[in-house]
Amino acid sequence: MPRSQKLKLPEVLEEINMSRAAFYRMRARGQAPKYSKLPNGEIRISREDLDAWWAKCEEAA
């Protein structure tokens, strides 16, 4: 089974066309895609979690 693709935060921000500050505000409200925090503090978001988040946003629209 292939490992899930993990995206770096700048890649995600570019794809969803959002600033880092807006992403962190959404994260504080519990509205951001599911993410993992690495020991060095960097954030990774799996492709599957980002796609699921997109689908949820489209349903809410």
TIRO-2110 file (N, C-alpha, C; in Angstrom, 1 decimal):
// TIRO-2110
0.9, -1.2, 0.0, N, 1, A
0.0, 0.0, 0.0, CA, 1, A
0.9, 1.2, 0.0, C, 1, A
0.7, 2.1, -1.0, N, 2, A
1.6, 3.3, -1.0, CA, 2, A
1.3, 4.3, 0.1, C, 2, A
2.3, 4.9, 0.5, N, 3, A
2.2, 5.9, 1.6, CA, 3, A
1.4, 7.1, 1.1, C, 3, A
0.7, 7.7, 1.9, N, 4, A
-0.1, 8.9, 1.6, CA, 4, A
0.8, 10.1, 1.3, C, 4, A
0.5, 10.8, 0.2, N, 5, A
1.3, 12.0, -0.1, CA, 5, A
1.1, 13.1, 1.0, C, 5, A
2.2, 13.6, 1.5, N, 6, A
2.1, 14.6, 2.5, CA, 6, A
2.5, 15.9, 1.9, C, 6, A
1.7, 16.9, 2.0, N, 7, A
2.0, 18.2, 1.4, CA, 7, A
2.5, 19.2, 2.5, C, 7, A
3.4, 20.0, 2.1, N, 8, A
3.9, 21.1, 3.0, CA, 8, A
2.9, 22.2, 3.0, C, 8, A
2.9, 23.0, 4.1, N, 9, A
1.9, 24.1, 4.2, CA, 9, A
2.0, 25.1, 3.1, C, 9, A
3.1, 25.5, 2.6, N, 10, A
3.1, 26.4, 1.5, CA, 10, A
2.5, 25.9, 0.2, C, 10, A
2.6, 24.5, 0.0, N, 11, A
1.9, 23.9, -1.1, CA, 11, A
0.4, 23.9, -1.0, C, 11, A
0.0, 23.7, 0.2, N, 12, A
-1.5, 23.7, 0.5, CA, 12, A
-2.0, 25.1, 0.4, C, 12, A
-1.3, 26.1, 0.9, N, 13, A
-1.8, 27.5, 0.9, CA, 13, A
-1.9, 27.9, -0.6, C, 13, A
-0.9, 27.5, -1.4, N, 14, A
-1.0, 27.9, -2.8, CA, 14, A
-2.2, 27.2, -3.5, C, 14, A
-2.5, 26.0, -3.2, N, 15, A
-3.6, 25.3, -3.8, CA, 15, A
-4.9, 25.8, -3.4, C, 15, A
-5.1, 26.2, -2.1, N, 16, A
-6.4, 26.7, -1.6, CA, 16, A
-6.4, 28.2, -1.7, C, 16, A
-5.4, 28.9, -2.2, N, 17, A
-5.3, 30.3, -2.4, CA, 17, A
-5.6, 31.1, -1.1, C, 17, A
-4.9, 30.8, -0.1, N, 18, A
-5.1, 31.3, 1.2, CA, 18, A
-3.8, 31.8, 1.9, C, 18, A
-3.8, 32.8, 2.6, N, 19, A
-2.6, 33.3, 3.3, CA, 19, A
-2.3, 32.4, 4.5, C, 19, A
-1.1, 32.4, 5.0, N, 20, A
-0.7, 31.6, 6.2, CA, 20, A
-1.6, 32.1, 7.4, C, 20, A
-1.7, 33.4, 7.5, N, 21, A
-2.5, 34.0, 8.7, CA, 21, A
-3.9, 33.5, 8.6, C, 21, A
-4.5, 33.5, 7.5, N, 22, A
-5.9, 33.0, 7.3, CA, 22, A
-6.0, 31.5, 7.7, C, 22, A
-5.0, 30.8, 7.2, N, 23, A
-5.0, 29.3, 7.6, CA, 23, A
-4.9, 29.1, 9.1, C, 23, A
-4.1, 29.9, 9.7, N, 24, A
-3.9, 29.7, 11.2, CA, 24, A
-5.2, 30.2, 11.9, C, 24, A
-5.9, 31.2, 11.4, N, 25, A
-7.2, 31.6, 12.0, CA, 25, A
-8.2, 30.4, 11.9, C, 25, A
-8.2, 29.8, 10.7, N, 26, A
-9.1, 28.7, 10.5, CA, 26, A
-8.8, 27.5, 11.4, C, 26, A
-7.5, 27.3, 11.5, N, 27, A
-7.0, 26.2, 12.4, CA, 27, A
-7.4, 26.5, 13.8, C, 27, A
-7.3, 27.7, 14.3, N, 28, A
-7.7, 28.0, 15.7, CA, 28, A
-9.2, 27.8, 15.9, C, 28, A
-10.0, 28.0, 14.8, N, 29, A
-11.5, 27.8, 14.9, CA, 29, A
-11.9, 26.3, 14.7, C, 29, A
-10.9, 25.5, 14.4, N, 30, A
-11.2, 24.1, 14.1, CA, 30, A
-11.7, 23.8, 12.7, C, 30, A
-11.5, 24.7, 11.8, N, 31, A
-12.1, 24.7, 10.4, CA, 31, A
-11.0, 24.3, 9.4, C, 31, A
-9.8, 24.1, 9.7, N, 32, A
-8.8, 23.8, 8.8, CA, 32, A
-8.7, 22.3, 8.5, C, 32, A
-8.1, 21.9, 7.4, N, 33, A
-8.0, 20.5, 7.1, CA, 33, A
-7.2, 19.8, 8.2, C, 33, A
-7.4, 18.5, 8.4, N, 34, A
-6.7, 17.7, 9.4, CA, 34, A
-5.2, 17.8, 9.0, C, 34, A
-4.3, 18.0, 10.0, N, 35, A
-2.9, 18.1, 9.7, CA, 35, A
-2.1, 17.4, 10.8, C, 35, A
-0.8, 17.2, 10.4, N, 36, A
0.2, 16.6, 11.3, CA, 36, A
1.3, 17.6, 11.6, C, 36, A
1.7, 17.7, 12.8, N, 37, A
2.8, 18.6, 13.1, CA, 37, A
4.1, 17.8, 13.4, C, 37, A
5.1, 18.1, 12.6, N, 38, A
6.4, 17.4, 12.8, CA, 38, A
7.1, 17.8, 14.0, C, 38, A
8.1, 17.1, 14.5, N, 39, A
8.9, 17.5, 15.7, CA, 39, A
9.5, 18.8, 15.5, C, 39, A
9.9, 19.2, 14.2, N, 40, A
10.5, 20.5, 14.0, CA, 40, A
9.5, 21.7, 13.9, C, 40, A
8.2, 21.3, 14.1, N, 41, A
7.2, 22.4, 14.1, CA, 41, A
6.5, 22.6, 12.8, C, 41, A
7.0, 22.0, 11.7, N, 42, A
6.4, 22.1, 10.4, CA, 42, A
5.1, 21.3, 10.3, C, 42, A
4.2, 21.8, 9.5, N, 43, A
2.9, 21.2, 9.3, CA, 43, A
2.9, 20.4, 8.0, C, 43, A
2.3, 19.2, 8.0, N, 44, A
2.1, 18.4, 6.8, CA, 44, A
0.6, 18.1, 6.8, C, 44, A
0.0, 18.1, 5.6, N, 45, A
-1.4, 17.7, 5.3, CA, 45, A
-1.4, 16.7, 4.3, C, 45, A
-2.1, 15.6, 4.5, N, 46, A
-2.1, 14.5, 3.5, CA, 46, A
-3.1, 14.9, 2.4, C, 46, A
-2.8, 14.4, 1.2, N, 47, A
-3.6, 14.7, 0.0, CA, 47, A
-5.0, 14.3, 0.3, C, 47, A
-5.2, 13.1, 1.0, N, 48, A
-6.6, 12.6, 1.2, CA, 48, A
-7.3, 13.6, 2.2, C, 48, A
-6.7, 14.1, 3.2, N, 49, A
-7.3, 15.0, 4.2, CA, 49, A
-7.7, 16.3, 3.5, C, 49, A
-6.8, 16.8, 2.6, N, 50, A
-7.1, 18.0, 1.9, CA, 50, A
-8.2, 17.9, 1.0, C, 50, A
-8.3, 16.7, 0.2, N, 51, A
-9.4, 16.5, -0.7, CA, 51, A
-10.7, 16.3, 0.1, C, 51, A
-10.7, 15.7, 1.3, N, 52, A
-11.9, 15.5, 2.1, CA, 52, A
-12.3, 16.9, 2.6, C, 52, A
-11.4, 17.7, 3.0, N, 53, A
-11.7, 19.1, 3.5, CA, 53, A
-12.4, 19.9, 2.3, C, 53, A
-11.8, 19.8, 1.1, N, 54, A
-12.4, 20.5, 0.0, CA, 54, A
-13.8, 20.0, -0.3, C, 54, A
-14.1, 18.7, -0.2, N, 55, A
-15.4, 18.2, -0.4, CA, 55, A
-16.4, 18.7, 0.6, C, 55, A
-15.9, 18.8, 1.9, N, 56, A
-16.8, 19.3, 3.0, CA, 56, A
-17.1, 20.8, 2.7, C, 56, A
-16.1, 21.6, 2.3, N, 57, A
-16.4, 23.0, 2.0, CA, 57, A
-17.4, 23.1, 0.9, C, 57, A
-17.3, 22.3, -0.2, N, 58, A
-18.2, 22.4, -1.3, CA, 58, A
-19.6, 22.0, -0.8, C, 58, A
-19.8, 21.1, 0.1, N, 59, A
-21.1, 20.7, 0.6, CA, 59, A
-21.7, 21.8, 1.4, C, 59, A
-20.9, 22.5, 2.1, N, 60, A
-21.4, 23.6, 3.0, CA, 60, A
-21.7, 24.9, 2.2, C, 60, A
-21.2, 25.0, 1.0, N, 61, A
-21.4, 26.2, 0.1, CA, 61, A
-22.8, 26.2, -0.5, C, 61, A
END
